[in-house]
């Protein structure tokens, strides 16, 4: 379905961005990779943005705040940590891919 296509597209984008980052690291790209990775996880787990916001009010005031995070605009260590716990995702897996 539609979600599957989104997942696939996100996966391809991530792979390309990670390759770019390995060649030439930059912090804006890193924020975008982190945001996109968490969007990918959310799609894979089939969790709505609304649900994430309801369950994490301390970190996201609205779905727009979450979307901004997923675009790499409002990334922060606290939000990254909160979401990795919430999704049960080991962030070190992503860090290893970036080295």
N, C-alpha and C positions, 0 to 999 in steps of 0.2 A: 504493500500500500504506500500511501504518501509518506508515512513516517520512515519506512524502509529506504526510500529514495533520499530523504533528508539525511538519514544515517550514513548512507553510502557517500553522498556528496561531502558531508562533514569529514568523513574518514579520509577521502582523497585530499581535501583541503589541508587537513592536519599533517598528512604525510609530506606534502609539498612544503608547508611552512616549517616543519621540523628539519627538512633537508636544507632549506634556506638558512635557518638559524645555525645549523652546524657549520655551514660555510662562512657565515658572517653574523655572529651573535649581536642582537640588539634588544634593549629592554622593552620597547613597544611591541616588537614581534613576540617576545616571550609572554607578555600579558595576553596577547591575542591567542597564542597557542594554549595557554592555561584556560582562558575563557571558552575556547572552542572545544577543548577536551572535555570540560564539564558539561557543555551543551550536548556533546556526543553521548556522554554517560546518561544524561537525563533522557534523551531520546531512546537510547537502548533499553533503559529501565521503564520507559513509557510513563514517566512522571510529568504531570503538567507543571508549567511555570507557576501557576497559582498555588498548587500544592506545596511547592518548594518554599514559596514566600510565607504561606500560612505556618509551615513547620519551622521556619527560620526567621522569625520576626526581628530578632536581634541584629541580623545581618542584612536583611533586605526589607526595605520599607514598602516596596511595590514590585509588581512584575517588571516594570521598566528598569528598576535597579538591577534585577536579575539579568534582564536582556543586555543591559550595559556591561555587566560583569562578563557575560558570555561573548560579548563583542571585544572584550579586552580593554574596556574603558574604565570600569570601576573595580579593577582587580585589587585585592589587598590580601595580605597574609592571613588575616583573620577570616575573611570570606572563603579563601581557598581552603583553609584548615576546616572551617565549619562544613563546607560542602563535601570535602573528602571523607569526613566522618559520616555525614548524612547519607552519602551514596555508598559508603563502605568501599571507597576506592583508595588504594595505596599510592599516594602522590610520588613516592620514590620510583615507581614504574615509569612515570613520565620523565622524571629527572634523568633517569638512566638513558632514556631514548635521546635526550638532548646532548649527552656527552660524546 
